[in-house]
Amino acid sequence: MFQLGCTSRVCFKNEVLSGLTVALALVPEAVAFAFVAGVQPLVGLYAAFLVGLLAAIFGGRPGMISGATGSMAVVMVALVARHGVEYLLAAVILTGIIQMGAGVLRLGKYIRIVPHPVMLGFVNGLAIVIFLAQLQHFQITLPEGGHAWMSGVTLWTFLGLIALTMSIIYFLPKLTSAFPASLAAIIIVSVLVITLNLQTATVGDLASIKGGLPSFHLPAVPFNLETLRIILPYSFILAAVGLIESLLTLTLIDEVTNTRGRGNRECMGQGIANTVTGMFGGMGGCAMIGQSMININSGGRQRMSGVAAAVFLLMFILFASPMIERIPMAALVGVMFIVVFATFEWSSFRIIRKIPRTDAFVLVLVSIVTVFTDLAIAVVVGVIVSALAFAWEHARHINVKGYDDAKGSRVYELNGPLFFGSVKSFMELFNPEQDPDDVIIEFQNSRVADHSAIEAIDNLAERYIRAGKTLHLRHLSVECRELLTKAGDLVEVNVLEDPRYAIADDKLA
């Protein structure tokens, strides 16, 4: 569990340098998300360190970066405003416990039900969110208070430094891969700004990042049911948002690296990270797709890069804050713009006219909802719409083929799934008054899926009984027979020659 993944000096060097690049990008993000949540910058920085370190060690996806995130910060702000930061810390601890419970119950496997159009919409929407988040850095603070957009020399200097950063990241890998391009760009642009004494926004303009080691601190809240009533709704939402973003990021990195992470272990890792973070004064967090893509693009593939990023971030807080605060924001914005370009699925423009209209609608819908609400709502909406579209489409596919066998029984070969969407069509396929006394429904090419299907069979059996006839069900799967036990004596189930149905194995999830 504690293996960091590197067995050679080259691997170690790549992982450490990639971690350093990620740590530099984590600083402004953690500070910004702390402001969003309404807490002090160090609360966000401690979360970035602790969540990043523990998720890297215990999580299920080597190379994935975790820390304080905007999607969770927007949920926290209402709790902090109403009850204060101590209640937030208590909610973060409970969030971690809930997430560990999800890992124990092996709920991470359910990320498999997220359709590909939802994944594309999630990636595109998140790329847009990352892009929009950088626009705040194009504002300056006015002497009399408030903010205004950059203009004139200030704006052109900022844009020029961004362009230089992006150019270095793009062209340097064509010359050498011995050094992470993003880190090289940050160093070169920082040295240029300091040497030429260029007047441009720096990390220090956001807030001071100087601090000490995070200390153990149990939340100063009453340990009673009233406190639980306050924090429980927030904790459930935070746990859901954190797991959804983490598991979707895990899936994305799986696709990029052609490897497989472990969803249930990631639930446990995120839970451990948040529980401990809440006990040390951090605001909690989850996986970060932007920083994870920086890590992957910089060569980070093992747990070492995540651990290195967290350790470097702590070193910045303890010892190197004056140096880090001089890094120009333009360099970090340029890195994030590269992440936006790398994250956005540009192929979706090419395929959107070639895929089914429903999938195209879901892709666009999830992207829009991600931008205007949050990730969790967008994914849930996308899955629901996809499920309803799937149900509607398959509800039209149920049909029967009828014939009389050698014994004079009427046999109906049912094709298509029997579930809530198809029960009305199913009932219309039969006419008990005109059928012979013995009727068999053959389920070898069908499946009873839910309670609505059971009720439909119950009602159909009652219609045959009222007509003085007998209904038999044949070749049901084991799962179908279990569902039909509540139907009682109304139906007769022939269990001979039942087909076997394979169940997906989630032991590795």
C-alpha positions in Angstrom: 0.0 0.0 0.0 2.9 2.4 0.8 5.0 1.7 -2.3 5.7 5.0 -4.1 6.2 3.3 -7.4 9.8 4.3 -8.4 12.5 1.7 -8.8 15.1 3.8 -10.7 16.8 7.2 -10.4 15.2 8.4 -13.6 11.8 7.6 -12.4 12.5 9.3 -9.1 13.8 12.4 -10.8 10.8 12.7 -13.1 8.3 12.1 -10.3 9.9 14.7 -8.0 10.2 17.4 -10.7 6.6 16.7 -11.7 5.6 17.0 -8.1 7.4 20.4 -7.8 5.5 21.7 -10.9 2.2 20.6 -9.4 3.0 22.2 -6.1 3.7 25.6 -7.7 0.3 25.4 -9.4 -1.5 24.3 -6.2 -0.6 27.4 -4.3 -2.8 30.0 -6.0 -5.6 27.4 -6.4 -5.6 26.6 -2.7 -5.6 30.2 -1.7 -8.4 31.1 -4.2 -10.6 28.2 -3.1 -10.1 29.2 0.6 -11.4 32.6 -0.3 -14.4 31.0 -2.0 -15.2 29.0 1.1 -14.9 32.0 3.3 -11.8 30.8 5.3 -8.2 31.9 5.8 -5.7 31.0 3.0 -3.8 28.6 5.3 -6.9 26.5 5.8 -6.9 25.9 2.0 -3.1 25.4 1.9 -3.2 22.9 4.8 -6.0 21.0 3.0 -4.0 20.9 -0.2 -1.0 19.5 1.7 -2.9 16.9 3.8 -5.4 15.8 1.3 -2.8 15.6 -1.4 -0.4 13.6 0.7 -2.9 11.1 2.2 -4.8 10.6 -1.1 -1.6 9.9 -2.9 -0.6 7.3 -0.3 -3.9 5.6 0.3 -5.9 6.3 -2.9 -6.5 4.0 -5.8 -5.0 6.0 -8.6 -1.2 6.6 -8.8 -0.4 9.9 -10.4 -3.7 11.6 -9.5 -3.4 14.9 -7.5 -5.9 15.8 -4.8 -6.3 19.0 -2.8 -8.8 21.8 -2.0 -11.2 22.2 -4.9 -13.7 24.8 -6.0 -16.6 22.3 -6.4 -16.4 21.5 -2.7 -15.7 25.1 -1.7 -18.9 26.4 -3.1 -20.8 23.9 -0.8 -18.8 25.0 2.2 -19.4 28.7 2.0 -23.0 28.6 3.3 -22.0 26.5 6.3 -19.1 28.8 7.1 -21.3 31.9 6.8 -24.0 30.5 9.1 -22.0 28.6 11.7 -18.3 29.3 11.4 -15.1 27.5 10.5 -15.3 25.0 13.4 -18.5 23.5 12.1 -16.8 23.3 8.7 -14.0 21.2 10.2 -16.5 18.9 11.9 -18.4 18.5 8.6 -15.1 17.7 6.8 -14.4 14.9 9.3 -17.9 13.5 8.9 -17.4 13.8 5.1 -14.4 11.6 5.3 -16.2 9.0 7.4 -19.0 8.9 4.8 -16.5 8.4 2.0 -14.8 5.6 3.8 -18.2 4.0 4.3 -18.7 4.2 0.5 -15.4 2.4 0.1 -16.3 -0.3 2.6 -19.7 -0.8 0.7 -17.8 -0.9 -2.6 -19.8 1.9 -4.1 -16.9 3.0 -6.3 -17.9 0.5 -8.9 -21.0 2.5 -9.8 -18.8 5.0 -11.6 -19.2 2.4 -14.4 -22.8 3.5 -15.0 -21.7 7.0 -16.2 -22.2 7.0 -20.0 -19.4 8.2 -22.3 -21.4 11.4 -23.4 -21.6 12.4 -19.7 -17.8 11.9 -19.4 -17.3 14.1 -22.5 -19.6 16.7 -21.1 -17.9 16.5 -17.7 -14.4 17.0 -19.3 -15.5 19.8 -21.5 -17.5 21.6 -18.8 -14.6 21.3 -16.4 -12.2 22.7 -19.0 -14.4 25.7 -19.4 -14.7 26.1 -15.6 -10.9 26.0 -15.3 -10.6 28.6 -18.1 -13.2 30.9 -16.5 -11.4 30.6 -13.1 -8.3 32.1 -14.6 -10.1 35.3 -15.7 -10.1 36.6 -12.1 -6.4 37.0 -12.4 -6.9 39.6 -15.2 -8.2 42.0 -12.6 -6.3 44.4 -10.4 -7.1 45.8 -7.0 -7.9 49.5 -6.9 -6.4 51.8 -4.3 -9.8 52.9 -3.1 -11.0 49.2 -2.9 -12.7 47.0 -5.4 -11.4 45.5 -8.6 -11.0 46.5 -12.3 -10.0 44.8 -15.4 -6.4 45.2 -16.6 -5.7 47.6 -19.4 -2.9 49.2 -21.3 0.7 48.2 -20.5 -0.4 46.0 -17.6 -2.7 43.9 -19.7 -0.2 43.5 -22.6 2.6 42.6 -20.2 0.4 40.0 -18.5 -0.7 38.6 -21.9 2.9 38.5 -23.2 4.1 36.5 -20.2 1.2 34.1 -20.6 2.1 33.6 -24.3 5.7 33.1 -23.4 4.8 30.5 -20.8 2.5 28.6 -23.2 5.2 28.7 -25.9 7.8 27.2 -23.7 5.5 24.4 -22.6 4.6 23.7 -26.2 8.1 23.9 -27.8 10.4 22.6 -25.1 9.3 18.9 -25.3 10.2 19.0 -29.0 13.8 19.8 -28.0 14.2 17.7 -24.8 12.1 15.7 -22.4 14.7 15.7 -19.6 12.9 18.4 -17.7 9.2 19.1 -17.2 8.2 21.8 -19.6 5.7 23.4 -17.2 8.3 23.8 -14.5 10.8 25.1 -16.9 8.3 27.7 -18.1 7.5 28.8 -14.6 11.2 29.2 -13.7 12.1 31.0 -16.9 9.2 33.5 -16.7 9.8 34.1 -13.0 13.5 34.9 -13.6 12.6 37.2 -16.5 10.1 39.1 -14.4 12.5 39.5 -11.4 15.5 40.4 -13.6 13.7 43.0 -15.7 11.7 44.2 -12.7 8.5 43.9 -14.6 5.4 45.2 -12.9 2.9 42.3 -12.9 0.7 40.4 -10.5 2.4 37.8 -8.4 1.3 35.0 -6.0 2.0 37.3 -3.1 -0.7 39.7 -4.3 -3.3 37.0 -3.5 -2.2 36.4 0.1 0.8 35.5 2.2 1.3 31.7 2.3 3.8 31.8 5.2 2.7 29.5 8.1 3.7 26.7 10.5 3.1 23.0 10.6 -0.6 22.1 10.8 -1.5 21.1 14.4 -4.0 18.6 15.7 -7.2 20.4 16.5 -10.6 18.8 17.2 -13.4 21.1 16.1 -14.6 23.3 18.9 -18.3 22.3 18.5 -20.8 20.6 20.9 -20.7 16.9 20.3 -24.5 16.4 20.2 -27.4 15.7 17.9 -27.9 19.4 17.1 -24.4 19.6 15.7 -25.0 16.4 13.7 -28.3 17.9 12.4 -26.4 21.0 11.2 -23.4 19.3 9.5 -24.9 16.1 8.2 -26.6 17.5 5.1 -23.4 19.4 4.1 -21.3 16.3 4.8 -23.4 14.1 2.5 -23.2 16.7 -0.3 -19.5 17.2 0.2 -18.9 13.5 0.2 -20.9 13.0 -3.0 -19.3 15.9 -4.8 -15.8 14.8 -3.7 -16.3 11.1 -4.7 -17.9 11.9 -8.1 -15.1 14.4 -9.1 -12.4 12.0 -7.8 -13.8 8.9 -9.5 -14.5 10.7 -12.8 -10.9 12.1 -12.7 -9.7 8.6 -12.0 -11.6 7.3 -15.0 -10.1 10.1 -17.2 -6.6 9.4 -16.2 -7.2 5.7 -16.8 -8.0 6.6 -20.4 -5.1 8.9 -20.8 -2.5 6.5 -19.4 -4.2 3.2 -20.6 -4.1 1.9 -17.0 -6.7 1.1 -14.4 -7.2 2.7 -11.0 -9.2 1.2 -8.2 -12.4 3.1 -7.5 -13.2 1.6 -4.1 -9.7 2.1 -2.8 -10.0 5.7 -4.0 -13.1 6.2 -1.9 -11.2 4.9 1.1 -8.2 7.1 0.3 -10.3 10.3 -0.1 -12.2 9.4 3.2 -8.9 9.0 5.1 -7.6 12.2 3.7 -10.6 14.3 4.6 -11.1 12.8 8.1 -7.4 13.6 9.0 -7.5 17.0 7.3 -10.5 18.1 9.3 -8.6 17.2 12.5 -5.7 19.4 11.5 -7.5 22.6 10.5 -7.9 21.9 6.7 -11.0 22.6 4.6 -10.9 19.1 2.9 -10.9 18.4 -0.8 -10.8 15.8 -3.5 -9.1 15.0 -6.8 -8.2 17.9 -9.0 -8.4 17.3 -12.7 -6.3 20.4 -13.7 -3.4 19.6 -11.4 -3.7 15.8 -12.2 -3.4 16.6 -15.9 -0.3 18.9 -15.2 1.2 15.9 -13.3 0.5 13.4 -16.1 1.7 15.8 -18.8 4.9 16.4 -16.8 5.7 12.7 -16.5 4.2 11.9 -13.1 2.7 8.4 -13.1 3.4 7.0 -9.6 2.4 7.9 -6.1 5.8 9.6 -5.6 4.7 12.6 -7.7 1.6 13.2 -5.4 3.7 12.8 -2.3 6.4 15.1 -3.6 3.8 17.7 -4.6 2.4 17.7 -1.0 5.8 17.8 0.6 7.0 20.7 -1.6 3.8 22.6 -0.8 4.5 22.2 2.9 8.1 23.4 2.3 6.7 26.5 0.6 4.5 27.2 3.6 7.3 26.7 6.1 10.5 28.0 4.4 10.1 29.4 0.9 7.1 31.7 1.1 9.0 34.8 0.1 10.4 33.1 -3.0 7.0 31.5 -4.0 5.2 34.8 -3.5 7.3 36.4 -6.2 6.2 33.9 -8.9 4.2 35.9 -11.5 0.6 34.8 -11.8 0.9 35.0 -15.6 3.2 31.9 -15.5 0.6 29.9 -13.5 -2.2 31.2 -15.7 -0.3 30.1 -18.8 0.2 26.6 -17.3 -3.6 26.4 -16.6 -4.4 27.5 -20.1 -2.4 24.6 -21.4 -4.3 22.3 -19.1 -7.5 23.7 -20.6 -6.4 22.9 -24.1 -5.3 19.5 -23.1 -8.4 18.7 -21.1 -11.1 19.8 -23.5 -12.2 17.0 -25.8 -11.9 18.9 -29.2 -13.0 15.7 -30.9 -16.5 16.2 -29.6 -17.0 19.0 -32.2 -16.2 16.4 -34.9 -18.4 13.6 -33.6 -21.3 15.6 -32.3 -23.2 15.3 -35.7 -22.3 11.6 -36.0 -23.6 10.3 -32.7 -27.2 9.8 -31.7 -29.1 13.1 -31.0 -29.8 12.0 -27.4 -26.0 11.5 -26.8 -25.2 14.8 -28.4 -27.9 16.5 -26.2 -26.5 14.9 -23.0 -22.9 16.0 -23.9 -23.9 19.6 -24.3 -26.3 19.5 -21.3 -23.7 18.2 -18.9 -21.1 20.8 -20.1 -23.6 23.6 -19.5 -24.8 22.4 -16.2 -21.2 21.9 -15.0 -20.4 25.5 -15.9 -23.5 27.1 -14.3 -24.0 24.8 -11.2 -21.5 22.2 -10.1 -20.0 18.9 -11.2 -22.1 16.6 -9.0 -25.4 18.0 -10.2 -24.2 17.9 -13.8 -23.2 14.3 -13.7 -26.4 13.3 -11.9 -28.5 15.1 -14.5 -26.5 13.5 -17.3 -27.0 10.0 -15.9 -30.7 10.5 -15.3 -31.3 11.9 -18.8 -29.3 9.1 -20.4 -31.1 6.5 -18.3 -34.5 7.9 -19.3 -33.5 8.0 -23.0 -32.2 4.4 -22.7 -35.5 3.3 -21.0 -37.6 5.0 -23.6 -35.7 3.5 -26.5 -35.7 -0.1 -25.1 -39.4 0.2 -24.1 -40.2 0.1 -27.8 -38.2 -3.1 -28.5 -40.4 -5.6 -26.6 -42.3 -8.0 -28.9 -43.5 -11.6 -29.0 -43.6 -14.5 -31.5 -46.5 -16.8 -30.9 -47.0 -20.5 -32.0 -48.7 -23.7 -30.8 -46.5 -26.5 -29.6 -47.1 -30.3 -29.9 -49.2 -30.4 -26.7 -51.5 -27.8 -27.9 -50.2 -25.0 -25.6 -49.8 -21.5 -27.0 -46.1 -20.4 -26.6 -45.1 -16.8 -26.7 -41.4 -16.1 -27.2 -40.8 -12.8 -25.5 -38.0 -10.6 -26.9 -36.7 -7.5 -25.1 -36.4 -6.5 -21.4 -39.5 -6.3 -19.2 -39.2 -3.3 -17.0 -41.1 -0.2 -16.0 -40.8 1.4 -19.4 -42.1 -1.6 -21.4 -44.9 -3.0 -19.2 -47.7 -1.2 -21.0 -46.5 -2.6 -24.3 -46.1 -6.0 -22.7 -49.7 -6.1 -21.5 -51.0 -5.2 -24.9 -49.2 -8.2 -26.5 -51.6 -10.8 -25.0 -55.3 -11.5 -25.3 -56.4 -14.1 -22.6 -59.9 -14.4 -24.0 -58.8 -15.6 -27.4 -55.8 -17.8 -26.2 -56.1 -21.6 -25.5 -56.4 -23.0 -22.0 -52.6 -23.4 -21.5 -50.2 -20.5 -22.3 -46.4 -20.4 -21.9 -44.3 -17.3 -22.0 -40.8 -18.1 -23.0 -38.3 -15.7 -21.3 -35.0 -17.1 -22.8 -34.6 -13.9 -24.8 -36.0 -11.6 -22.2 -35.5 -10.6 -18.6 -37.6 -9.5 -15.7 -35.9 -6.3 -14.4 -37.9 -4.6 -11.7 -41.0 -4.5 -9.5 -43.1 -3.0 -12.3 -42.4 -6.1 -14.4 -43.4 -8.3 -11.5 -46.7 -6.4 -11.1 -47.3 -6.7 -14.9 -46.9 -10.5 -14.8 -49.1 -10.6 -11.7 -51.8 -8.7 -13.5 -51.5 -10.8 -16.7 -51.7 -14.0 -14.6 -54.9 -12.7 -12.9 -56.4 -12.0 -16.4 -55.7 -15.6 -17.5 -57.1 -17.0 -14.2 -60.3 -15.0 -14.6 -60.6 -16.4 -18.1 -60.2 -19.9 -16.6 -56.8 -20.5 -18.2 -53.3 -21.3 -16.9 -50.2 -19.2 -17.5 -46.6 -20.6 -17.3 -43.3 -18.8 -17.3 -40.3 -20.7 -18.7 -36.6 -20.3 -18.9 -36.2 -17.5 -16.3 -32.8 -16.5 -15.1 -31.9 -17.0 -11.4 -32.1 -13.3 -10.8 -35.5 -13.2 -12.5 -36.8 -16.1 -10.4 -35.7 -14.3 -7.2 -37.6 -11.2 -8.2 -40.7 -13.3 -8.9 -41.0 -15.0 -5.5 -43.4 -12.2 -4.4 -45.8 -13.3 -7.2 -46.8 -16.3 -5.2 -49.0 -19.0 -6.7 -50.3 -16.8 -9.5 -47.7 -18.0 -11.8 -45.9 -21.3 -12.4 -42.2 -21.1 -13.1 -40.5 -23.8 -15.1 -36.8 -23.7 -14.1 -35.5 -26.3 -16.5 -32.8 -25.3 -19.0 -32.5 -21.8 -17.6 -29.8 -19.8 -19.3 -26.9 -18.6 -17.2 -26.3 -14.9 -16.8 -22.8 -13.5 -16.2 -22.4 -11.0 -13.4 -19.6 -8.3 -13.8 -16.9 -9.0 -11.2 -16.1 -5.8 -9.2 -13.4 -7.3 -7.0 -10.7 -5.2 -8.7 -12.8 -2.0 -8.6 
